Amino acid sequence: MIKHIVKRFAYSLFTIFLIATITFFLMNLVPGGPFLSEKNLSPQITEVMNDKYGLNEPVIIQYKNYMIKLAQGDLGVSIINKGRDINDIIYEKFLISAKVGFITIVLAITIGIAMGVVAAISKGKLVDRLLTIFSTLGMAVPNFVIATALLIIFGVKLRILPTYGLSSSAHFILPVLTLAFYPMAYIARLLRTTMLDVLDQDYIRTARSKGLSEFQVLVKHGLRNAITPIITYLGPMIAYILTGSFVVEKIFSIPGLGGEFIGSINGRDYPMIMGTTIFLATIMVSMNFIVDILYKVIDPRIELN
C-alpha cells in the first residue's frame, strides 16, 4: 500500500511537471506577446516592459527561471494586474469559485445517488422512465444551454431569482443548478446500472432471507457495493465542475477564477495563464490521486496496481 502511494505520488508530480512544460512552450509558440503594438505602446516602452518581465531572454532561459520559481511555490506576478502576486490572485478568486463548486458537488452527489437508487428499485416503472429521460437530457445538453434556459425562465420571465453576481444566497441557485445538472444526471445513470447488477446478486437474496429490512438491504449491502464507480467519477466530476465553471462564471458574472483565467488569455498574461493552468492541474491530479487511494479504503478486495 505504502509503495503504491509513493509511486502514485511521484507519478502525480511528473504529470504536473509535464503539464507545466507543455503549457509554457505552447504559449511561447503563439505569435505576439502581452505588449502588442495595438495597445498603443511605443516600441521603446514595449522593449522596457519585455525586459522587466524577462520576455527578451531566450525561451529556454525563461523556462529554467520559471521552473526554479515554481519549485519554490512562486507562480510569479501578473502582467495585466499591475504586478500583483499570482498566488494572491488565485487564492482570492478561487475562494469564490470554490464556494459555488462545493455546493455543486454536494448537491450533485446527494441528489444523483438518491435518483439512482430510486430508479433501480423502480425498474420499468414510470418513475424509472422519467429519471432515465432526465439523466439522458442532463448528459446531452451543454451547461451554457442550461444556463441560458434558467436565466430566461427564472430571471427574465418569472423574475424570482437574481441572474448575476454572488451578493446573496439566492445568487448561488442558478449557477449551482447549471453546474450540477450534468454530474447529477451521470451519477444517477451510473448508480442505477450498478445497483441493478448488485441487487441481482446472491448475497442480496441471502440478506433478504435473513429477515433484514429492505432499507438495510439497500444501504448496507446494495449501495455499499454499488458505490465504487461513483468514487471513480469523483475526480473527473471535480475537473468538470472546475473547467465548466469558467463558462458559467462568465454567464452569471461571477468574479471567480474562471473570469480571471479568460481575462488573462485575452490579455496574453503569460504568468497568469501558467499559474492558473498549473493550479487547476494540481487540483485535478490530486483528486485522482486521492480517489485512487480511496479505492482500497472503501473496498479492501481491490488490488492496487
C-alpha positions as CSV (number, residue, x, y, z in Angstrom):
1,M,0.0,0.0,0.0
2,I,2.8,2.5,1.0
3,K,4.8,1.6,-2.1
4,H,1.8,2.2,-4.3
5,I,1.1,5.6,-2.6
6,V,4.7,6.7,-3.1
7,K,4.6,5.5,-6.7
8,R,1.3,7.3,-7.4
9,F,2.6,10.5,-5.7
10,A,5.8,10.5,-7.9
11,Y,3.6,9.9,-11.0
12,S,1.4,12.9,-10.0
13,L,4.4,15.2,-9.6
14,F,5.7,14.2,-13.0
15,T,2.2,14.8,-14.6
16,I,2.1,18.3,-13.1
17,F,5.7,18.9,-14.4
18,L,4.7,17.7,-17.8
19,I,1.6,20.0,-17.9
20,A,3.7,23.0,-16.9
21,T,6.3,22.3,-19.5
22,I,3.8,21.8,-22.4
23,T,1.8,24.9,-21.4
24,F,4.9,27.0,-21.2
25,F,6.3,26.1,-24.6
26,L,2.8,26.2,-26.3
27,M,2.4,29.8,-25.1
28,N,5.8,30.8,-26.5
29,L,4.9,29.3,-29.9
30,V,1.9,31.7,-30.2
31,P,2.9,34.8,-32.2
32,G,2.8,38.1,-30.4
33,G,3.1,38.8,-26.7
34,P,1.5,40.7,-23.8
35,F,2.7,44.1,-25.1
36,L,1.3,44.2,-28.6
37,S,1.5,47.3,-30.8
38,E,-2.3,47.7,-30.9
39,K,-2.1,48.6,-27.2
40,N,-0.7,52.0,-28.1
41,L,2.7,51.3,-26.5
42,S,5.8,52.8,-28.2
43,P,8.5,50.3,-29.3
44,Q,10.8,51.7,-26.6
45,I,8.2,51.2,-23.8
46,T,7.4,47.7,-25.2
47,E,11.1,46.8,-25.0
48,V,11.4,48.1,-21.4
49,M,8.3,46.0,-20.4
50,N,9.6,42.9,-22.1
51,D,12.9,43.3,-20.2
52,K,11.1,43.9,-16.9
53,Y,9.2,40.6,-17.2
54,G,12.2,38.7,-18.8
55,L,10.4,38.2,-22.1
56,N,13.5,39.2,-24.1
57,E,15.6,36.3,-22.8
58,P,15.9,33.0,-24.7
59,V,12.9,30.7,-24.2
60,I,15.0,28.0,-22.6
61,I,16.3,30.6,-20.0
62,Q,12.8,31.8,-19.3
63,Y,11.7,28.2,-18.8
64,K,14.6,27.4,-16.4
65,N,13.9,30.5,-14.4
66,Y,10.2,29.8,-14.3
67,M,10.6,26.2,-13.2
68,I,13.0,27.2,-10.4
69,K,10.4,29.7,-9.0
70,L,7.7,27.1,-9.5
71,A,9.6,24.6,-7.4
72,Q,9.6,27.2,-4.6
73,G,5.9,27.7,-4.9
74,D,6.2,31.1,-6.6
75,L,3.9,31.5,-9.6
76,G,5.2,34.9,-10.4
77,V,3.4,38.2,-10.9
78,S,0.6,39.2,-13.2
79,I,1.1,41.5,-16.1
80,I,-2.4,42.8,-16.6
81,N,-3.0,43.1,-12.9
82,K,-0.1,45.6,-12.5
83,G,2.4,43.3,-10.9
84,R,0.1,41.6,-8.3
85,D,1.3,38.3,-6.9
86,I,-0.4,35.5,-8.8
87,N,-0.6,33.3,-5.7
88,D,-2.7,36.0,-4.0
89,I,-4.9,36.5,-7.1
90,I,-5.6,32.7,-7.3
91,Y,-6.3,32.4,-3.6
92,E,-8.7,35.3,-3.7
93,K,-10.6,34.2,-6.8
94,F,-10.6,30.5,-6.1
95,L,-12.3,31.1,-2.8
96,I,-15.3,32.4,-4.8
97,S,-15.2,29.6,-7.3
98,A,-14.8,27.0,-4.5
99,K,-18.0,28.1,-2.8
100,V,-20.0,27.5,-5.9
101,G,-18.1,24.3,-6.6
102,F,-18.5,22.8,-3.1
103,I,-22.3,23.4,-3.1
104,T,-22.5,21.9,-6.6
105,I,-20.6,18.8,-5.6
106,V,-22.7,18.2,-2.5
107,L,-25.9,18.7,-4.5
108,A,-24.9,16.5,-7.4
109,I,-23.8,13.6,-5.2
110,T,-26.7,13.7,-2.9
111,I,-29.5,14.0,-5.5
112,G,-27.7,11.9,-8.0
113,I,-27.3,9.0,-5.6
114,A,-31.0,9.3,-4.5
115,M,-32.2,9.3,-8.1
116,G,-30.0,6.3,-9.0
117,V,-31.3,4.3,-6.1
118,V,-35.0,5.2,-6.7
119,A,-34.6,4.4,-10.4
120,A,-33.0,1.0,-9.6
121,I,-35.7,-0.1,-7.2
122,S,-38.4,1.2,-9.6
123,K,-37.1,-0.6,-12.6
124,G,-39.6,-0.5,-15.5
125,K,-42.0,1.8,-13.7
126,L,-43.0,5.4,-14.6
127,V,-40.5,6.8,-12.1
128,D,-37.7,4.9,-13.6
129,R,-38.6,6.1,-17.1
130,L,-38.8,9.7,-16.0
131,L,-35.5,9.6,-14.2
132,T,-33.9,7.9,-17.2
133,I,-35.1,10.7,-19.5
134,F,-33.8,13.3,-17.1
135,S,-30.4,11.6,-17.0
136,T,-30.2,11.4,-20.7
137,L,-31.1,15.0,-21.2
138,G,-28.7,16.1,-18.4
139,M,-25.8,14.3,-20.1
140,A,-26.6,15.6,-23.6
141,V,-27.4,19.3,-23.0
142,P,-24.3,21.6,-22.6
143,N,-24.2,23.7,-19.5
144,F,-24.3,27.0,-21.3
145,V,-27.6,26.0,-22.9
146,I,-28.9,25.0,-19.4
147,A,-27.6,28.4,-18.0
148,T,-29.4,30.3,-20.8
149,A,-32.7,28.4,-20.2
150,L,-32.5,29.0,-16.4
151,L,-31.8,32.7,-17.0
152,I,-34.7,33.2,-19.3
153,I,-37.2,31.2,-17.2
154,F,-36.3,32.3,-13.6
155,G,-34.5,35.6,-14.3
156,V,-36.4,37.2,-17.2
157,K,-39.9,35.6,-17.4
158,L,-40.6,34.8,-13.7
159,R,-38.2,37.2,-12.2
160,I,-37.9,35.2,-9.0
161,L,-34.1,34.7,-8.9
162,P,-31.1,37.0,-9.4
163,T,-29.1,36.5,-12.6
164,Y,-25.6,37.8,-11.9
165,G,-23.1,38.2,-9.1
166,L,-23.0,36.4,-5.7
167,S,-24.2,39.1,-3.3
168,S,-26.7,36.8,-1.5
169,S,-27.6,33.1,-1.0
170,A,-30.2,33.4,-3.8
171,H,-27.5,34.3,-6.3
172,F,-26.0,30.8,-5.9
173,I,-29.1,28.9,-7.0
174,L,-28.9,29.3,-10.8
175,P,-25.1,28.8,-11.3
176,V,-25.2,25.8,-8.9
177,L,-28.1,24.2,-10.7
178,T,-26.4,24.8,-14.0
179,L,-23.1,23.1,-12.9
180,A,-24.9,20.3,-11.0
181,F,-27.1,19.2,-13.9
182,Y,-24.6,17.0,-15.8
183,P,-22.8,15.3,-12.8
184,M,-26.2,14.7,-11.1
185,A,-27.6,13.0,-14.3
186,Y,-24.4,11.0,-14.8
187,I,-24.3,9.7,-11.2
188,A,-28.0,8.8,-11.3
189,R,-27.5,6.8,-14.5
190,L,-24.3,5.1,-13.4
191,L,-25.7,4.2,-10.0
192,R,-28.9,2.8,-11.5
193,T,-26.8,0.5,-13.7
194,T,-24.6,-0.8,-10.9
195,M,-27.4,-1.1,-8.4
196,L,-29.4,-3.2,-10.7
197,D,-26.4,-5.5,-11.1
198,V,-25.8,-5.6,-7.4
199,L,-29.4,-6.2,-6.4
200,D,-29.4,-9.3,-8.7
201,Q,-26.5,-11.0,-6.7
202,D,-26.9,-14.0,-4.4
203,Y,-25.8,-12.2,-1.3
204,I,-28.7,-9.7,-1.7
205,R,-31.1,-12.6,-1.7
206,T,-29.4,-14.1,1.3
207,A,-29.7,-10.8,3.2
208,R,-33.4,-10.6,2.5
209,S,-33.9,-14.3,3.6
210,K,-32.3,-13.4,6.9
211,G,-35.1,-11.0,7.6
212,L,-33.3,-7.7,7.1
213,S,-35.4,-4.7,6.2
214,E,-35.4,-3.5,2.6
215,F,-33.7,-0.3,3.8
216,Q,-30.9,-2.3,5.4
217,V,-30.5,-4.5,2.3
218,L,-30.4,-1.4,0.0
219,V,-27.9,0.6,2.1
220,K,-25.7,-1.9,3.8
221,H,-25.4,-4.5,1.0
222,G,-26.7,-2.8,-2.1
223,L,-25.4,0.8,-2.1
224,R,-22.1,0.0,-0.4
225,N,-21.2,-2.4,-3.2
226,A,-22.5,-0.2,-6.0
227,I,-20.9,3.0,-4.8
228,T,-17.3,2.2,-6.1
229,P,-17.9,3.5,-9.7
230,I,-19.2,6.8,-8.1
231,I,-15.9,7.1,-6.3
232,T,-14.2,6.6,-9.6
233,Y,-16.2,9.5,-11.1
234,L,-15.3,12.0,-8.3
235,G,-12.0,13.1,-9.9
236,P,-13.5,13.7,-13.4
237,M,-16.5,15.4,-11.8
238,I,-14.5,17.9,-9.9
239,A,-12.5,18.6,-13.0
240,Y,-15.7,19.1,-14.9
241,I,-17.0,21.5,-12.3
242,L,-13.8,23.5,-12.2
243,T,-13.5,23.8,-16.0
244,G,-17.2,24.1,-16.6
245,S,-17.4,26.9,-14.1
246,F,-15.4,29.1,-16.4
247,V,-18.3,29.4,-18.8
248,V,-20.9,29.6,-16.0
249,E,-19.0,32.3,-14.2
250,K,-18.9,34.3,-17.3
251,I,-22.6,33.9,-18.0
252,F,-23.6,34.7,-14.4
253,S,-21.0,37.4,-13.9
254,I,-19.3,35.6,-11.0
255,P,-15.9,37.2,-10.1
256,G,-14.2,33.8,-9.7
257,L,-11.1,32.2,-11.1
258,G,-12.8,31.4,-14.4
259,G,-13.3,35.0,-15.3
260,E,-9.7,35.8,-14.3
261,F,-8.4,33.0,-16.4
262,I,-10.4,34.1,-19.5
263,G,-9.2,37.6,-19.0
264,S,-5.6,36.5,-18.7
265,I,-5.9,34.6,-22.1
266,N,-7.4,37.7,-23.8
267,G,-4.7,39.9,-22.4
268,R,-1.9,37.4,-23.0
269,D,-0.9,37.5,-19.4
270,Y,1.6,34.6,-19.7
271,P,2.4,34.3,-15.9
272,M,-1.3,34.3,-15.0
273,I,-2.2,31.7,-17.7
274,M,0.6,29.5,-16.4
275,G,-0.3,29.9,-12.8
276,T,-3.9,29.2,-13.3
277,T,-3.3,26.2,-15.5
278,I,-0.8,24.7,-13.0
279,F,-3.1,25.3,-10.1
280,L,-6.1,23.6,-11.8
281,A,-3.9,20.8,-13.0
282,T,-2.6,20.3,-9.4
283,I,-6.2,20.1,-8.1
284,M,-7.3,17.6,-10.8
285,V,-4.2,15.4,-10.4
286,S,-4.5,15.5,-6.6
287,M,-8.2,14.5,-6.8
288,N,-7.3,11.5,-9.0
289,F,-4.5,10.5,-6.5
290,I,-6.9,10.7,-3.5
291,V,-9.6,8.7,-5.4
292,D,-7.1,6.1,-6.3
293,I,-6.2,5.6,-2.6
294,L,-9.9,5.7,-1.6
295,Y,-10.5,2.5,-3.7
296,K,-8.5,0.4,-1.2
297,V,-10.1,2.1,1.8
298,I,-13.7,1.6,0.6
299,D,-13.2,-1.9,-0.8
300,P,-10.2,-3.8,0.6
301,R,-10.7,-6.5,-2.1
302,I,-9.4,-4.2,-4.8
303,E,-5.7,-4.7,-5.7
304,L,-3.8,-1.6,-6.3
305,N,-1.5,-1.9,-9.4
